[in-house]
Each structure stands twice: as C-alpha cells, then as structure tokens.
Amino acid sequence: MSPDILIIQPTPLIPYQPDWVFWVFLMIFLILAWTQISNAQRFRTVLSATFTTRHLHQIVREGNLFNERISIALSLIYVSTVAMVIYYAIQLIFHQTTSSIPQFQLYLLLTLAVTGFWAFKILIMNLLSVIFKTDSINNEYKLNILVTIAFLGVLLVPVLVFAVYMRSSWLIYFAIGLIGCFSLFRVIKGFFIGISLTGFSYFFLFVYLCTLEILPLLVAAKLILDYF
C-alpha cells in the first residue's frame, strides 16, 4: 500500500438526542392525552388556577386535588421535564458531553433528585405547620405549589421538544429562565397568600419562605457545582 494514501477511520455517531429522550416525550404526551380524555375540565381549571384566585378556590370547593390522579399525572410531567432541562443544562454549562454515568442513568438520577427535593420540602412544610399550627396557610401554599408546577411542566413540553430536535441551546437557556421565573412567581404568590391571613406574622412568613424556597435552592446549586 502506498504511504501517500491517507486512511480515514470512521468515528461513531453520537446523537444530540439519545433514543431514550423519544420515549420520555412519548410518555409525557400519553399522560397529557389521558388528562384530556379523563378530566379535561379539571385539567383546564388547574392550569388557570396558577394565575387566578377564583379558580384556586374552585379547586378547593370541588375536592382535595392532592388525592386526585390528575395531580400525580401533572407532577410526573413536571418532574420529567425539569429533570430533562437540568440534564441538557449540565451539558451546555459544564460541557459534559460524556460522563462516567450512562446518559439515561444520569437522567433517572436527576428525576429522583427532583422528586426527592420536593418530597423533602413537603415534609418540612408539614412539620412546620404542626409546630407553628399553620395548617391553613400550609394547605393553601401546597396547593399553590401544585398548580404552579403543573402549569410549568406543561409549558416546558413544547419548549423541550423544539430545543432537543432543533438542537437549540438558547431554548434550553429559555427553559432554565422559565423555571427561574416561575419559582420567583411561586414565592411572590405564596407571600400574598400569607399576608391575606389575618394575624399572621410577617416575620414568620419571611422566615417560612426563606426556609422553604431560598435555602433549598442554594443547597441544590452547591451540590451541582461541587459534583461538576
């Protein structure tokens, strides 16, 4: 063989969107279809309650949303989409295109982390409500959280679909911005829920919100920065 001939070895194709991403999207769309078929009116009311007090009170009158299957479905969509945003944000911000952890396992770990974050947060909320006897604000605040994350999860679905399949990094940053904006919105709305209760201490409300909203975010950010 002539030494002048350059031999080019093929390199494996690394897809921007792994195959498991398609199946995650399929699961999300199936859940959305189920909510539309099983209880479309309740679904619309939950999404509207994010911005209107009237619909929030309507949810309370119609029953305990936390015991309904639609709350589990919408929570699954939220956890799945937020975990995917974090997954792609890690690749963009920290340039982690490859990792010692397989991609799908990393996504599952992020999903469990988001779920654990909220489970721990709800546990602390319930504990504080028992200690300080604030069942009223605790229940309304948890309902505010549920409807807000439900709306955010549904909103993130089309953003992620376009971001992943158009290979758009700015849409991933846009999704991160949406999560930040809705987190701030949830805190502000929670503050107004607190001050609407007669005789509720503003100082306790400030400590309550800092403990439940700001401190967990700082801890999560510290853990991510330490790992990557």
N, C-alpha and C positions, 0 to 999 in steps of 0.2 A: 504493500500500500504506500502510496506517495506521501512523504512527510508534509507536503504542502496542503493536503486535504484536511480541512477543519471538520472535526466530528462534533456535532451538537447533540448533547444528551437531552432527552425530553424531561421536563420537570413536571411534577404532579400539579394538577389544578386545585387550588384552594378556593372554594367558593366563598363569596362575601356573605351569603346567607346559607347556613347549613340546612340539610334536609329536615332536621327536627323543627326548624322555625316554621315550616309549612304546616306541620301537624299541630303546633301550638296555635297558629292562626285558625286552623280548621276547627279546633276545639272551641276557641273563642266565638267563632261565627255560629257554631252549633248551639252554644249557650245563649247567644243573642237571639237566635231563631226560636229557641224554646221559650224564652221570656216573652217574646211577641205572641207566640201561639197560646201559651198557658194563661197569661195575665197581662195583656197589652196596656190596659188602663192603669193598673198598679205600677207598671214599669214607667209610664209617662209621668205619673204622679211623683214617683221617687226622684226622677231626674229634675222635675220642676221644683221640687222642694229644696233643691240646692240654693235657689235664689229667692224663693217666695215663702214667707212665713205661713201664708194661708194654706199652701199645700203641705207644709210641715205639720201643721195642726190637723189637717185632714188625714194624714198618715196615722197620727196618734188616735184619732177617733175611730178609724177603721180597723184598729187592732195593733198588736205588737209586731212590728216589722222584723225584729230580731228572730222571731220564731217562724218566719215565713221562708219558703225555699228560694224565693226570688232574692233575698238578701245574701244567701250563700252563693247563688249564681253570679250576682254582681260583684261580690267580694272576690270570687275566683278570677273574674275578668280583670279587676283592679290589680290583684297580686301578679297575675301572668304578665300584664302589660308593663307594670312598673319594674318588675324583675328584668324584662327584656330591655327596657330603657337603660337600666343600670348596666346590663351586660354589654350593650353596644357603647355606652358612655365610657366604660373601662377600656375598651379597645381604642376609642378615639383619644381620650385624655391621657391615658397611661401607655398607649401604643402597645397594648398587649394582644398582638395578633395570634400569638401562640402561647400556650401555658402548659404547665405540668398537669393541670387538671383538664380532662376532656371537656369540650365545649358544652355539651348537653349537661354533664355533671355540674359544671360551673353554673349554668342557668338554674338547675334544680337547687343548688346551694343558695343562690340568690333568692329564689322563690321561697325557700324555707326561712331565709333570713328576714325577708319582708313580712312573712306570716308570723314569725316569732317576735318581731319588733312590735307588731300590732297586738299580739296576744299578751305580751308583757305590759304594754301600755294600758290595755283594757283592765288587766289585773290591778295595776297601780291605781287606776281611776276608781275601780270598785273598792279598793282598800281605803283610799282617801275619803270616799263617800261614806263608808261605815264609820271611820274615825271622826270625821267632822260633821256627820249627819247631813249630808248634802245630796240626798237621793234625787231630789227634783232636778237640780242643775246637772247632775251626773247623767241621768237618763236622757235629758234633752241634748246634752253635749254629745253623748254617744250617738244619738240619732242624727245630729248634725254631721258628725264624722262619717257615718254610714252613707248618707245621701250624697255628701261631697265626694267621697272616694268612688262611689258608684258612677257619678257623672264623669269624674276624671278618667276612670277606667274605660268607659265607653268612648270618650273623646280621644283617648290615646290610640284606639284601634286603627282608625284610618291614617293617623299620622305615622304610626309604625309601619303599616303596610306600604305606604309610599316611601318612607325612609329606607326600608330594607330592600325593596325591589327596585327602587330608583338609585340605590347606593348614595343616598343624600346624607352627608354628615351634618349639614345645617338643620335638617329636620330632626335629627337626634338632639341637637342642642335646643331646638324649639321645644321638643318633648320634655327635656330637662327643665326649661323655663316654665312650661305648663305645670309641672309638678311643684316647682317653687312657688308659682303664683297661687295655685290652689291651696297649698299649705298655709301661705300667708292669709288668704281669704278665709280659710277654716278657723285660724286663730282669731282674726278680727270678728268673725261672726260669733265665735264662742265667747268672746269678750262681751258682746252686746247681749248674748243670752244671759250671761252672768249679771250684768248691771240691770237687766229687766226684772230681776227678782228683788223684791222689797227687803231691805235689811241685810242684804248680802255684802260682806266686807270687800271693798275694792282691793285692799292689801292682800287678802286671802286669794281673791280672784287672780291677781298678778302672780303670786307665788304658784297657784294652781296651774296657770297657763305656762309659766316658765318651766315647771317641773315636767309637764306632760308634752309640751311641744318643742321647746328650745333645747333643753338638756338632752333628750334622746337623739336629736339630730346632730348635736355636737359629738356625742359618743359614737354614733354611726360613722360620721365623717372621719373621726380619729382612727377608727378601726380600719376603714378603707385605705386611708393614707399610710397606715403602718404596714398593711399587707402588701400594697402595691408600690 
